[in-house]
Amino acid sequence: MPIRVLCLHGMGTNAAILRAQLQPILDLLPTECDFIFPNAPWNCDPFPGVADIYEGPYLAWIRTPSTEQVAHAHTYLQKYLSDPIDLVIGFSQGAALAASLMLHTEIAGKPSPFKAAMLICSTLPSACSPEYGIDVRDYFGITGPPTERPKVLPDESLVVRHEYFLQTEKIRDHNRPVYYNLFHADVDTVRIRIPTAHIYGRRDILWRQQSLAMIQLCEGKLYRSEHGGGHEVPRSEAEEMCDLIEQLVHVGREG
């Protein structure tokens, strides 16, 4: 049976860029792997430094992490989930989106759409409902109706600041409330229960703390690996990454 692997790129890149970033790893994996590289739906600015190396278009799964945008991204991904996915590999925003989908699937009491997950340089996942997570609207300069959710992050580095996003969501309809909610293990009891691997860079100054916080939202069999780089796919560790992917697929299929 083919091993189906869904690969979700980061914000300000695209599917072809993620394929190029993963290519040293893909070259070492079994030929029966079926890799699916979808493009995100929204145009955005390139991630810093990406345009110097790769051509666009530069895309995002979520233009700004409102609950409505996150719900739209979940719906968009469904077209790739009609057949079972053995492993999801997500980078940065793609990793956070995969985690958000898995957490909401757990909340709904449904089986995970993936058997295992590799989250590379993951940011913390956003919720698609104001009923979960920490209410982080203040961090995005947005006011609105009060909710019962906590409003203060334990560490302000855990939110990707609004300047990284297009602020289309807060100006589209001034009469409709806009919510920004960030899952966090301190306030949410839901957990990802499938096997997960967490890959993050020692020099990833902005997002390393988010990757570490992401680990706390997982309680299945867990692997973690810190590489010496920054916010990147560690291409120099292709053999180790390949071994980790094979372990994840094996454990996920057994589970």
Secondary structure, DSSP 8 states (H G I E B T S, - for coil): --EEEEEE--TTB-HHHHHHHHHHHHTTS-TTEEEE----SEE----TTGGGT--S--EES-SS--HHHHHHHHHHHGGG-SS-BSEEEEETHHHHHHHHHHHHHHHTT---SBS-EEEES----B-SSTTSSEE-GGGGT---S--SS----SSGGGS--GGGS-THHHHH-TTS----EE--TTT----B-S-EEEEEETT-TTTHHHHHHHHTTB-SSEEEEEESSSSS--GGGHHHHHHHHHHHHHHHHH-
